[in-house]
Amino acid sequence: MDPPARGGLRMAAKKKAASARREPVFDDDDDGPALRVTAGDRAAPATDNKPTAKPRRRRARKKRPARTIGARIGRIAYWGLVVGLWLVIGCVGVIAWVGAHLPPIQSLEIPKRPPSIQIVDLQGRALARRGDLAGAPLPLKEMPAYVPKAFIAIEDRRFYEHYGVDPFGIGRAFVANVLHRAVAQGGSTITQQLAKNLFLTQERTVNRKLQEVLLALWLERKFSKAQILEMYLNRVYFGSGAYGIEQASQRYFGKSAQYITVSEAAMLAGVVKSPSRLAPSRNFNAAERRAKAVLAAMADLSFINRATERTALARPPRIVAQVNNGSVNYVADWVMDAINDTIGHVDEDIVVQTTIDANLQAVAEKALEDELAQKGDKNGVGQGAVIAMTPDGAVRAMVGGRNYADSQFNRAVAAKRQPGSAFKAFVYLTALEHGLTPDTVREDKPINVKGWQPENYNHEYFGPVTLSRALAQSLNTVSVRLTLEVTPMAVIRTAYRLGIGSKLEPNASIALGTSEVSMLELVGAYASFANGGYALMLRVIDNITTSNNKVLYARSLPHLGRIVEARHVAMMNAMMAETLTIGTAQRATLPGWPAAGKTGTSQDFRDAWFVGYTAHLVTGVWLGNDDGTPTKHVTGGSLPAEIWSRVMRSAHQGVPVASLPGTAGGNLLSGFFGGGSRPTPPAPVQPVAANGTSTTGSGGLDNWFLNTLFGRR
């Protein structure tokens, strides 16, 4: 049988088997056969003559040979090179970026030290210093050998070994700071500190530190170690406003750095770590502890022997009293403004001789301080100011506040307050210039000005009174009546003529000093009564010279002429003299000296004034509070008059007595320039009356003036 026939038989057999297969029967009859599938019922797997797949055998992995040590080292070297290359690229980029923000190369020169301005009093005694407060540069060769060694010992032991930056010092500081978990040491070299002082700010940033490093390297390349050390010692800050070792030595020890001892050098070297905290004038104990550490470091490095160290420890430095603390700083600040107006920009060291009397300045400061300390709190007074000047306008003392350290605002110059009754001097002078006299009578009784009803201090009224009595007792109603009689604008013109520069409101209340003025203006205006009626120019600078005595400015007396007629000056002096004898300022006593003045108390007792004068000196005192809160009924005749008396008593000791211009025993110009040999006063010019027209000269006093005015005293 051929193969096709056999294939047909197989197919027939398959069909027969398929037809003979029994299917399962689903019958609900419980008696029926159970549903089962036997092995015979299962379909046999098809066999298409395909070979049965054999299980896959896992290919055996070949074993890699172990890496050699050389290969590992090569791989590490390769990646190290890659990382190092990127670090170099990064560092170059950072350096380029930092360098791009440095000053241009052509401007990288040692900057000139800002000028130092020395301020002295009229006798050449030091008052204060301004500018950078640096002393004259002191060459390294003129310093004792242990001076630079003290700084090297505590600030930069490897100064002569590094090139501007000390990696060992940075590492040592890093370890110390980590161990102390705080900034216990600094890693900056002396060269880095110099770079910061010369070119950079004090900000603590990474950028500033990187700039400091680059500039330190530049300094080391351009200058020798000795030059760097000398510049450093003459530029570093020592606290209390002193830059440079010479100024610091003068400030703390009262002598040149050429003569300081080992212990003094150690103290100065210790200060530079934290000048504000370790300044010996502020915290001597801390400065002394730091100085001991410096001495120990010097001994460890054999800069000094142990015997010298023990001697230095046994003889600690003595700090001299600070000469520029206190109220004289108000003067110094005012002088700095005046310098700019006088000679303009300052680009070299100068000496400014002022009109200030250092002794009187100290007296005025102490008088104000003592009065406020004893009576300020219980009287509700927190601040005060004092000005004293000669009748020709030279300021002898100025205290701008209770404590300069607490407040630098100068109340004597910059503050404007209501002068109260101290303004009445201009009201009465205007009345005299309109033909009234000290014996002119006016009514002291209640007055109503469009609903405004000014009252006297004690609510008492005396009826008909003379102008002399009304001014001495500061009667408000009379002052208002006079102001309305001569007009407020006439009073304002008089005040402006005498030197008031503030804006004044032309209303009836100007009679009681409701418009604000500065203390300097008010005291300067009163000076015209003390000098016989002449204009004056307020001043605080006599001359300005350079450090090599070249004169930049010298004061000359201007011929400003007369602004108040002589007989009116005499009348005002006589009337205001009664303020001290029978009036509101009886506490302002000055035994043996003819004096005059006027008290002032503003609304609600916010300001208390007394401005008084002799032929020798004009002094004003103000008390009050910066926020304008009322005092506890403090008047100008109380605390201010007491301070005035204390200052004036001291100022007149040993001075020949002189009468006020126009009063009995005195002439119209007595005391204009004080005692001693002085220049001739300016020649009188035609005065100007209140209406703006010319008047007669200083002569021609009538019989009333001779018989009535001089006969009163």
Secondary structure, DSSP 8 states (H G I E B T S, - for coil): --HHHHHHHHHHHHHHHHHT---------TTS------GGGS------S-------------------HHHHHHHHHHHHHHHHHHHHHHHHHHHHHHHHTS--GGG-S------EEEEE-TTS-EEEEEET-B-----GGGS-THHHHHHHHHH-TTTTTSSS--HHHHHHHHHHHHHHTS-------HHHHHHHHHH--S---HHHHHHHHHHHHHHHHHS-HHHHHHHHHHHSB-STT-BSHHHHHHHHHSS-GGG--HHHHHHHHHHTTSHHHH-TTT-HHHHHHHHHHHHHHHHHTTSS-HHHHHHHHHS-------SS-STHHHHHHHHHHHHHHHH----S-EEEEES--HHHHHHHHHHHHHHHHHHTTTTT--EEEEEEE-TTSBEEEEE-SS-TTT----TTTT-EE--GGGGHHHHHHHHHHTT--TT-EEEES---BTTB----TTS---EEEEHHHHHHTT-HHHHHHHHHHH-HHHHHHHHHHHT--S----SGGGGGT-S-EEHHHHHHHHHHHHTTSB----BSEEEEEETT--EEEE-------BSS-HHHHHHHHHHHHHHHHTSTTTT---TTS--EEEEEE-GGG-EEEEEEE-SS-EEEEEEE-TT----SS--TTTHHHHHHHHHHHHHTTT------TTSTT--TTTTTT-SSS----------B-TTS-B---S----HHIIIIIGGG-
